[in-house]
Amino acid sequence: MPRLGLFALLTALLAACGGNSGDSSTSQTAAGTWTLVSIGETTVAAIQPTLTFASVNQLAGFSGCNQYSGAYRRNEASLYVSALAVTRRACAEPGAMEMEQRFIAALESAISIREDNGTLVIESEAEPAPLVFESGPTR
């Protein structure tokens, strides 16, 4: 129970730090839940991370083993994601922890976002290839 309280506190603090820069992030962002299908050539079907644009300047999701949340800002095609609050569960699936860490690092260093033929594509400074999402949760 103390971890849940700490997670809620961190989420609230991140929300307060995110602020609203006056842009229309919600209308520019593909609202709803997206499921990660690949990071470049690497498919991630086994762990199925998700990304949900929860409200204005807030995002959350499942990173493969853990839940995460944080703040974001968007201006046109540019995307900035705050440091994310992430729960600390161990991954049972082989290789899942490494993929989860790669996903979180890429999301926290996001630089651009676009919708492309029903997919959501996020470019990141941490990954040479984009994060590619499909609409809707699959978990």
JOKABEL-V319342 format. One record per backbone hydrogen bond with DSSP energy under -1.0 kcal/mol. NH is the residue of the N-H (numbers start at 1). CO is the residue of the C=O. If there is no record, write none. Layout:
nh | co
NH | CO
NH | CO
This chain:
nh | co
5 | 1
6 | 2
7 | 3
8 | 4
9 | 5
10 | 6
11 | 7
12 | 8
13 | 9
14 | 10
15 | 11
16 | 12
17 | 13
18 | 14
19 | 15
28 | 24
29 | 25
31 | 29
34 | 51
35 | 134
36 | 49
37 | 132
38 | 132
39 | 42
40 | 130
42 | 39
44 | 37
48 | 44
50 | 62
51 | 34
52 | 60
53 | 32
54 | 52
55 | 58
58 | 55
59 | 70
60 | 52
61 | 68
63 | 66
68 | 61
69 | 85
70 | 59
72 | 57
73 | 80
75 | 78
78 | 75
79 | 111
80 | 73
82 | 71
85 | 69
87 | 67
96 | 93
99 | 95
100 | 96
101 | 97
102 | 98
103 | 99
104 | 100
105 | 101
106 | 102
107 | 103
108 | 104
110 | 107
111 | 123
112 | 123
113 | 77
114 | 121
116 | 119
119 | 116
120 | 133
121 | 114
122 | 131
123 | 112
125 | 109
131 | 122
132 | 38
133 | 120
134 | 35
136 | 33
